């Protein structure tokens, strides 16, 4: 699965306020698959996954568990 992190003003605000990361993913992937992939790839615990389809793209809003900070992961990914 390909997870492409999104770096927009809204995405950075979500990282800081909601402990949530925004990824673009393939339309065929479901929430449990996205959750498992993020947990495996980044060694974090995911609390919730919300998805949004706009146009021909699917976006996944991945909320991390409180014990894992999205700021730290965003820094490792080069988003901040």
C-alpha positions in Angstrom: 0.0 0.0 0.0 1.2 3.5 -0.8 0.6 6.2 1.9 1.6 9.7 0.7 1.7 12.2 3.5 0.0 15.5 2.8 1.6 18.8 3.8 -0.9 21.6 3.7 -1.8 24.3 6.3 -4.8 22.3 7.3 -2.8 19.1 7.7 -0.2 20.9 9.9 -2.9 22.4 12.0 -4.5 18.9 12.5 -1.1 17.5 13.5 -0.7 20.2 16.2 -4.2 20.3 17.5 -5.8 16.8 17.0 -2.7 14.5 16.9 -3.9 13.5 13.4 -1.9 12.8 10.2 -3.3 13.2 6.7 -2.3 10.7 4.0 -3.4 10.2 0.4 -4.0 6.5 -0.4 -5.4 4.3 -3.1 -9.2 4.2 -3.4 -9.4 0.4 -2.9 -7.9 0.4 0.6 -10.3 0.2 3.6 -9.9 1.6 7.1 -8.6 -1.5 8.8 -6.0 -1.9 6.1 -4.9 1.7 6.4 -4.7 1.4 10.2 -2.6 -1.8 10.0 -0.2 -0.3 7.5 0.4 2.9 9.5 1.0 0.9 12.7 3.4 -1.4 10.9 5.3 1.2 8.9 5.7 3.8 11.7 5.6 1.7 14.9 2.7 3.7 16.4 -0.8 2.9 17.8 -3.7 4.3 15.8 -6.8 5.4 17.6 -9.1 6.1 14.6 -9.1 6.3 10.8 -11.5 8.5 8.9 -11.5 8.5 5.1 -12.7 11.1 2.5 -13.0 10.7 -1.2 -12.7 13.9 -3.3 -12.5 13.7 -7.0 -10.5 10.6 -7.9 -8.4 10.7 -4.7 -8.9 9.1 -1.3 -7.6 10.8 1.8 -7.1 9.1 5.2 -7.2 11.0 8.4 -5.2 8.9 10.9 -5.6 9.9 14.6 -2.7 8.5 16.7 -3.0 7.3 20.3 -2.2 9.9 22.9 1.0 8.2 23.9 2.4 8.8 20.3 2.8 12.4 19.2 2.0 13.2 15.6 4.6 16.0 15.8 7.4 13.5 16.3 6.2 11.4 13.4 5.7 14.4 11.1 9.2 15.5 11.9 10.6 12.1 11.0 8.7 12.2 7.7 10.0 15.7 7.0 6.6 17.3 7.1 7.5 19.9 9.7 
